[in-house]
């Protein structure tokens, strides 16, 4: 994972605690979203359209990012 922005250290620390390489993508998306929110969020939970989620693909000997659609993110968040 990569964390950019204001609270990157705290978010990264939560990801260190929660993330596992063998997690299904849906679980990883939910846990990453929880790590972004932290202990409290006055505006309520994050929704799919609040997030930009991508995975790094290493197919064909090349690395490229594949962005998840809002529908894919929403399905992951719904659990």
N, C-alpha and C positions, 0 to 999 in steps of 0.2 A: 504494500500500500504506500501511498504518498499523501502527506498532509501539507497543505499550503494555507497560510493565512494567520490571523491573529492569535489563535489559541492552539497552535500546532503542537507544542510540547505536551500539553495536557491530553489532547486528542490522541496523539501518538502513544502516550503512556497507556491510555485505555485500550487502544488497539493491541499493544504488546500483551496486555493481560487477557484479552478476549479472543484474539484471532488464532486459528489453527490452519495449517496448510491443507488439511484434508476436509475442510468444511465444504458443504454444498454452496454454490454461488448465492442462493437465496438467503442462507444463514449469514454468510459473510456480508451481504448488503444490509441486512437488519442490524447486525452488530456494528458495522461501520456507521450506520445512521445513529445508533444509540451512542456511539463514541463521539459523534459530532455534537449531539444534544447535550451530553454530560449530565450533570445532576439536575438541572432545571432549564426550562425554556419558556419564557413568559408568553411567547406567541403560540404555544401548543406544539404538537409533534410535527416533524418534518414530513412533507408530502412528496410524492414522486416528482412533481414539477418544481420542487425546491432544489432538487439534486441533479448533478451531472455525474453519471456512473459509467465507467469504462473498464474493460479488462484488457490486459496485455496478452496478445496472441503471439505465439512463436511458431506458427505454421510455416512450412516451406523454407525453413532456415532464416526467415525474416521475422523481425519484431514489428508489430503494429498494434495500435489501440483499436478496439471495437467498442463503440458506444452502445450502451443498453438503451432501449426506447423507454419512454415514460411508462408505457404499458408493462414492460418487463420489470421495471423498478417497482411499480405499483403492486404487481403480483408478488414480488419478493417481500415487500413490506407487509402485505396482507397475510403472509405466512401460509 
